[in-house]
Protein backbone atom coordinates (compact mmCIF):
# COMPACT_ATOMS: atom_id res chain seq x y z
CA UNK A 1 0.00 0.00 0.00
CA UNK A 2 1.27 3.44 -0.94
CA UNK A 3 0.63 6.47 1.26
CA UNK A 4 1.31 10.16 0.92
CA UNK A 5 3.38 11.72 3.76
CA UNK A 6 0.42 13.21 5.62
CA UNK A 7 -1.51 9.94 5.65
CA UNK A 8 1.51 7.91 6.82
CA UNK A 9 2.28 10.47 9.52
CA UNK A 10 -1.32 10.40 10.72
CA UNK A 11 -1.27 6.60 10.91
CA UNK A 12 1.61 6.72 13.41
CA UNK A 13 0.40 9.85 15.22
CA UNK A 14 3.42 11.90 14.20
CA UNK A 15 3.83 15.02 12.11
CA UNK A 16 5.00 15.04 8.48
CA UNK A 17 8.07 16.99 9.65
CA UNK A 18 8.94 14.15 12.05
CA UNK A 19 8.59 11.73 9.16
CA UNK A 20 10.99 13.82 7.07
CA UNK A 21 13.35 14.03 10.03
CA UNK A 22 13.41 10.24 10.37
CA UNK A 23 14.21 10.00 6.68
CA UNK A 24 16.97 12.61 6.89
CA UNK A 25 18.59 10.73 9.80
CA UNK A 26 18.45 7.43 7.96
CA UNK A 27 15.97 5.84 10.36
CA UNK A 28 13.69 4.93 7.46
CA UNK A 29 14.55 4.44 3.78
CA UNK A 30 14.14 7.41 1.42
CA UNK A 31 10.59 8.01 0.25
CA UNK A 32 9.72 6.67 -3.15
CA UNK A 33 8.51 8.99 -5.90
CA UNK A 34 5.50 8.80 -8.16
CA UNK A 35 5.72 9.57 -11.87
CA UNK A 36 4.78 13.18 -11.21
CA UNK A 37 7.41 13.52 -8.47
CA UNK A 38 5.21 13.23 -5.38
CA UNK A 39 6.70 11.47 -2.39
CA UNK A 40 4.99 8.34 -1.08
CA UNK A 41 5.65 5.69 1.52
CA UNK A 42 5.10 1.94 1.45
CA UNK A 43 4.46 -0.95 3.81
CA UNK A 44 8.22 -1.17 4.31
CA UNK A 45 8.30 2.39 5.64
CA UNK A 46 5.37 1.57 7.91
CA UNK A 47 7.30 -1.41 9.32
CA UNK A 48 10.30 0.82 10.03
CA UNK A 49 8.05 3.36 11.78
CA UNK A 50 6.45 0.61 13.87
CA UNK A 51 9.95 -0.42 14.94
CA UNK A 52 10.86 3.10 15.97
CA UNK A 53 7.73 3.51 18.07
CA UNK A 54 8.09 0.19 19.90
CA UNK A 55 11.88 -0.11 20.16
CA UNK A 56 12.74 3.43 21.28
CA UNK A 57 10.90 3.15 24.66
CA UNK A 58 12.38 -0.30 25.24
CA UNK A 59 15.97 0.11 24.06
CA UNK A 60 16.48 3.86 23.73
CA UNK A 61 16.75 5.96 20.60
CA UNK A 62 20.52 5.49 20.25
CA UNK A 63 20.23 1.71 20.09
CA UNK A 64 17.16 1.90 17.86
CA UNK A 65 19.05 4.14 15.44
CA UNK A 66 22.02 1.77 15.35
CA UNK A 67 19.78 -1.23 14.68
CA UNK A 68 17.82 0.45 11.88
CA UNK A 69 21.01 1.70 10.25
CA UNK A 70 22.36 -1.86 10.33
CA UNK A 71 19.23 -3.13 8.59
CA UNK A 72 19.54 -0.57 5.81
CA UNK A 73 23.16 -1.64 5.29
CA UNK A 74 21.90 -5.24 5.03
CA UNK A 75 23.73 -6.11 8.27
CA UNK A 76 20.79 -7.94 9.82
CA UNK A 77 22.79 -10.15 12.15
CA UNK A 78 24.71 -7.18 13.52
CA UNK A 79 21.36 -5.60 14.39
CA UNK A 80 20.21 -8.75 16.15
CA UNK A 81 23.38 -9.02 18.23
CA UNK A 82 23.04 -5.39 19.33
CA UNK A 83 19.57 -6.18 20.61
CA UNK A 84 20.68 -9.39 22.30
CA UNK A 85 23.39 -7.50 24.19
CA UNK A 86 20.77 -5.14 25.63
CA UNK A 87 18.56 -8.06 26.62
CA UNK A 88 21.46 -9.58 28.54
CA UNK A 89 22.11 -6.27 30.34
CA UNK A 90 18.47 -6.15 31.46
CA UNK A 91 18.66 -9.73 32.72
CA UNK A 92 21.84 -8.97 34.66
CA UNK A 93 20.21 -5.90 36.23
CA UNK A 94 17.26 -8.06 37.30
CA UNK A 95 19.63 -10.56 38.91
CA UNK A 96 21.47 -7.76 40.76
CA UNK A 97 18.16 -6.38 41.99
CA UNK A 98 16.98 -9.74 43.34
CA UNK A 99 20.26 -10.14 45.24
CA UNK A 100 19.86 -6.63 46.61
CA UNK A 101 16.28 -7.31 47.75
CA UNK A 102 17.49 -10.40 49.58
CA UNK A 103 20.29 -8.35 51.17
CA UNK A 104 17.77 -5.76 52.39
CA UNK A 105 15.56 -8.53 53.82
CA UNK A 106 18.47 -10.01 55.73
CA UNK A 107 19.40 -6.63 57.16
CA UNK A 108 15.80 -6.01 58.19
CA UNK A 109 15.65 -9.42 59.89
CA UNK A 110 18.94 -8.81 61.72
CA UNK A 111 17.90 -7.08 64.92
CA UNK A 112 21.52 -6.22 65.70
CA UNK A 113 22.00 -4.33 62.44
CA UNK A 114 21.90 -0.59 63.05
CA UNK A 115 24.36 0.90 60.52
CA UNK A 116 26.46 1.83 63.54
CA UNK A 117 29.39 -0.18 62.29
CA UNK A 118 32.66 1.21 61.00
CA UNK A 119 32.17 3.80 58.29
CA UNK A 120 33.86 3.46 54.92
CA UNK A 121 35.89 6.12 53.14
CA UNK A 122 35.08 7.13 49.57
CA UNK A 123 38.18 5.22 48.43
CA UNK A 124 36.97 2.05 50.18
CA UNK A 125 33.50 2.38 48.68
CA UNK A 126 34.98 2.97 45.23
CA UNK A 127 37.09 -0.17 45.52
CA UNK A 128 34.35 -2.30 47.03
CA UNK A 129 31.65 -1.37 44.52
CA UNK A 130 33.92 -0.78 41.52
CA UNK A 131 32.58 2.75 41.09
CA UNK A 132 34.91 5.66 40.23
CA UNK A 133 35.20 8.19 43.05
CA UNK A 134 34.20 10.89 40.58
CA UNK A 135 30.89 9.06 40.03
CA UNK A 136 30.24 8.85 43.77
CA UNK A 137 30.91 12.59 44.10
CA UNK A 138 28.58 13.26 41.17
CA UNK A 139 25.83 11.22 42.83
CA UNK A 140 26.26 13.30 45.96
CA UNK A 141 26.14 16.53 43.92
CA UNK A 142 22.94 15.25 42.27
CA UNK A 143 21.48 14.49 45.70
CA UNK A 144 21.21 10.72 45.32
CA UNK A 145 23.54 9.73 48.18
CA UNK A 146 24.63 12.25 50.80
CA UNK A 147 27.62 11.04 52.77
CA UNK A 148 28.06 11.53 56.48
CA UNK A 149 31.00 13.71 57.44
CA UNK A 150 33.78 12.91 59.90
CA UNK A 151 33.51 15.41 62.77
CA UNK A 152 37.28 15.81 62.99
CA UNK A 153 38.33 16.23 59.36
CA UNK A 154 35.03 16.48 57.37
CA UNK A 155 35.98 13.50 55.21
CA UNK A 156 33.12 11.59 53.63
CA UNK A 157 32.00 8.48 55.50
CA UNK A 158 29.55 5.83 54.26
CA UNK A 159 27.59 3.11 56.01
CA UNK A 160 25.63 0.15 54.68
CA UNK A 161 22.55 2.26 54.03
CA UNK A 162 24.51 4.48 51.66
CA UNK A 163 25.72 1.41 49.79
CA UNK A 164 22.17 0.11 49.37
CA UNK A 165 21.13 3.34 47.67
CA UNK A 166 24.21 3.25 45.45
CA UNK A 167 23.28 -0.25 44.33
CA UNK A 168 19.79 0.96 43.40
CA UNK A 169 21.29 3.81 41.39
CA UNK A 170 23.66 1.40 39.63
CA UNK A 171 20.74 -0.75 38.53
CA UNK A 172 18.94 2.32 37.18
CA UNK A 173 22.00 3.42 35.19
CA UNK A 174 20.98 1.24 32.24
CA UNK A 175 17.39 2.44 32.20
CA UNK A 176 15.98 4.19 29.15
CA UNK A 177 15.34 7.88 29.83
CA UNK A 178 11.66 8.49 30.52
CA UNK A 179 9.40 10.34 32.93
CA UNK A 180 9.09 7.14 34.95
CA UNK A 181 12.84 6.66 35.36
CA UNK A 182 13.34 10.31 36.29
CA UNK A 183 10.71 9.93 39.03
CA UNK A 184 12.40 6.74 40.27
CA UNK A 185 15.74 8.52 40.59
CA UNK A 186 14.07 11.39 42.44
CA UNK A 187 12.52 8.90 44.87
CA UNK A 188 15.94 7.34 45.45
CA UNK A 189 17.37 10.78 46.17
CA UNK A 190 14.57 11.59 48.63
CA UNK A 191 14.80 8.29 50.52
CA UNK A 192 16.42 8.14 53.94
CA UNK A 193 19.23 5.61 53.54
CA UNK A 194 18.76 4.27 57.08
CA UNK A 195 15.07 3.48 56.44
CA UNK A 196 15.19 -0.12 55.26
CA UNK A 197 11.44 -0.27 54.68
CA UNK A 198 11.67 2.72 52.35
CA UNK A 199 14.69 1.29 50.53
CA UNK A 200 12.86 -2.02 50.10
CA UNK A 201 9.88 -0.20 48.61
CA UNK A 202 12.19 1.52 46.14
CA UNK A 203 13.71 -1.83 45.15
CA UNK A 204 10.27 -3.36 44.62
CA UNK A 205 9.23 -0.41 42.46
CA UNK A 206 12.35 -0.89 40.34
CA UNK A 207 11.49 -4.58 40.02
CA UNK A 208 8.10 -3.57 38.60
CA UNK A 209 9.84 -1.21 36.19
CA UNK A 210 12.20 -3.96 34.99
CA UNK A 211 9.25 -6.33 34.50
CA UNK A 212 7.57 -3.71 32.30
CA UNK A 213 10.84 -3.18 30.44
CA UNK A 214 11.14 -6.80 29.43
CA UNK A 215 7.57 -6.72 28.09
CA UNK A 216 8.45 -3.59 26.16
CA UNK A 217 11.59 -5.21 24.76
CA UNK A 218 9.66 -8.26 23.58
CA UNK A 219 7.16 -5.99 21.84
CA UNK A 220 9.99 -4.10 20.13
CA UNK A 221 11.67 -7.33 19.07
CA UNK A 222 8.43 -8.60 17.54
CA UNK A 223 8.19 -5.49 15.35
CA UNK A 224 11.85 -5.82 14.45
CA UNK A 225 11.29 -9.43 13.40
CA UNK A 226 8.36 -8.38 11.22
CA UNK A 227 10.51 -5.74 9.57
CA UNK A 228 13.33 -8.20 8.93
CA UNK A 229 10.94 -10.65 7.28
CA UNK A 230 9.65 -7.86 5.04
CA UNK A 231 13.19 -6.89 4.09
CA UNK A 232 14.06 -10.49 3.26
CA UNK A 233 10.93 -11.06 1.19
CA UNK A 234 9.98 -7.70 -0.32
CA UNK A 235 6.53 -7.42 -1.85
C-alpha positions in Angstrom: 0.0 0.0 0.0 1.3 3.4 -0.9 0.6 6.5 1.3 1.3 10.2 0.9 3.4 11.7 3.8 0.4 13.2 5.6 -1.5 9.9 5.7 1.5 7.9 6.8 2.3 10.5 9.5 -1.3 10.4 10.7 -1.3 6.6 10.9 1.6 6.7 13.4 0.4 9.9 15.2 3.4 11.9 14.2 3.8 15.0 12.1 5.0 15.0 8.5 8.1 17.0 9.6 8.9 14.2 12.1 8.6 11.7 9.2 11.0 13.8 7.1 13.4 14.0 10.0 13.4 10.2 10.4 14.2 10.0 6.7 17.0 12.6 6.9 18.6 10.7 9.8 18.5 7.4 8.0 16.0 5.8 10.4 13.7 4.9 7.5 14.6 4.4 3.8 14.1 7.4 1.4 10.6 8.0 0.3 9.7 6.7 -3.1 8.5 9.0 -5.9 5.5 8.8 -8.2 5.7 9.6 -11.9 4.8 13.2 -11.2 7.4 13.5 -8.5 5.2 13.2 -5.4 6.7 11.5 -2.4 5.0 8.3 -1.1 5.6 5.7 1.5 5.1 1.9 1.4 4.5 -1.0 3.8 8.2 -1.2 4.3 8.3 2.4 5.6 5.4 1.6 7.9 7.3 -1.4 9.3 10.3 0.8 10.0 8.1 3.4 11.8 6.5 0.6 13.9 9.9 -0.4 14.9 10.9 3.1 16.0 7.7 3.5 18.1 8.1 0.2 19.9 11.9 -0.1 20.2 12.7 3.4 21.3 10.9 3.2 24.7 12.4 -0.3 25.2 16.0 0.1 24.1 16.5 3.9 23.7 16.8 6.0 20.6 20.5 5.5 20.2 20.2 1.7 20.1 17.2 1.9 17.9 19.0 4.1 15.4 22.0 1.8 15.4 19.8 -1.2 14.7 17.8 0.5 11.9 21.0 1.7 10.3 22.4 -1.9 10.3 19.2 -3.1 8.6 19.5 -0.6 5.8 23.2 -1.6 5.3 21.9 -5.2 5.0 23.7 -6.1 8.3 20.8 -7.9 9.8 22.8 -10.1 12.1 24.7 -7.2 13.5 21.4 -5.6 14.4 20.2 -8.8 16.2 23.4 -9.0 18.2 23.0 -5.4 19.3 19.6 -6.2 20.6 20.7 -9.4 22.3 23.4 -7.5 24.2 20.8 -5.1 25.6 18.6 -8.1 26.6 21.5 -9.6 28.5 22.1 -6.3 30.3 18.5 -6.1 31.5 18.7 -9.7 32.7 21.8 -9.0 34.7 20.2 -5.9 36.2 17.3 -8.1 37.3 19.6 -10.6 38.9 21.5 -7.8 40.8 18.2 -6.4 42.0 17.0 -9.7 43.3 20.3 -10.1 45.2 19.9 -6.6 46.6 16.3 -7.3 47.8 17.5 -10.4 49.6 20.3 -8.4 51.2 17.8 -5.8 52.4 15.6 -8.5 53.8 18.5 -10.0 55.7 19.4 -6.6 57.2 15.8 -6.0 58.2 15.7 -9.4 59.9 18.9 -8.8 61.7 17.9 -7.1 64.9 21.5 -6.2 65.7 22.0 -4.3 62.4 21.9 -0.6 63.0 24.4 0.9 60.5 26.5 1.8 63.5 29.4 -0.2 62.3 32.7 1.2 61.0 32.2 3.8 58.3 33.9 3.5 54.9 35.9 6.1 53.1 35.1 7.1 49.6 38.2 5.2 48.4 37.0 2.1 50.2 33.5 2.4 48.7 35.0 3.0 45.2 37.1 -0.2 45.5 34.3 -2.3 47.0 31.7 -1.4 44.5 33.9 -0.8 41.5 32.6 2.8 41.1 34.9 5.7 40.2 35.2 8.2 43.1 34.2 10.9 40.6 30.9 9.1 40.0 30.2 8.8 43.8 30.9 12.6 44.1 28.6 13.3 41.2 25.8 11.2 42.8 26.3 13.3 46.0 26.1 16.5 43.9 22.9 15.2 42.3 21.5 14.5 45.7 21.2 10.7 45.3 23.5 9.7 48.2 24.6 12.3 50.8 27.6 11.0 52.8 28.1 11.5 56.5 31.0 13.7 57.4 33.8 12.9 59.9 33.5 15.4 62.8 37.3 15.8 63.0 38.3 16.2 59.4 35.0 16.5 57.4 36.0 13.5 55.2 33.1 11.6 53.6 32.0 8.5 55.5 29.5 5.8 54.3 27.6 3.1 56.0 25.6 0.1 54.7 22.5 2.3 54.0 24.5 4.5 51.7 25.7 1.4 49.8 22.2 0.1 49.4 21.1 3.3 47.7 24.2 3.3 45.5 23.3 -0.3 44.3 19.8 1.0 43.4 21.3 3.8 41.4 23.7 1.4 39.6 20.7 -0.7 38.5 18.9 2.3 37.2 22.0 3.4 35.2 21.0 1.2 32.2 17.4 2.4 32.2 16.0 4.2 29.1 15.3 7.9 29.8 11.7 8.5 30.5 9.4 10.3 32.9 9.1 7.1 35.0 12.8 6.7 35.4 13.3 10.3 36.3 10.7 9.9 39.0 12.4 6.7 40.3 15.7 8.5 40.6 14.1 11.4 42.4 12.5 8.9 44.9 15.9 7.3 45.5 17.4 10.8 46.2 14.6 11.6 48.6 14.8 8.3 50.5 16.4 8.1 53.9 19.2 5.6 53.5 18.8 4.3 57.1 15.1 3.5 56.4 15.2 -0.1 55.3 11.4 -0.3 54.7 11.7 2.7 52.4 14.7 1.3 50.5 12.9 -2.0 50.1 9.9 -0.2 48.6 12.2 1.5 46.1 13.7 -1.8 45.2 10.3 -3.4 44.6 9.2 -0.4 42.5 12.4 -0.9 40.3 11.5 -4.6 40.0 8.1 -3.6 38.6 9.8 -1.2 36.2 12.2 -4.0 35.0 9.2 -6.3 34.5 7.6 -3.7 32.3 10.8 -3.2 30.4 11.1 -6.8 29.4 7.6 -6.7 28.1 8.4 -3.6 26.2 11.6 -5.2 24.8 9.7 -8.3 23.6 7.2 -6.0 21.8 10.0 -4.1 20.1 11.7 -7.3 19.1 8.4 -8.6 17.5 8.2 -5.5 15.4 11.9 -5.8 14.5 11.3 -9.4 13.4 8.4 -8.4 11.2 10.5 -5.7 9.6 13.3 -8.2 8.9 10.9 -10.7 7.3 9.6 -7.9 5.0 13.2 -6.9 4.1 14.1 -10.5 3.3 10.9 -11.1 1.2 10.0 -7.7 -0.3 6.5 -7.4 -1.9 
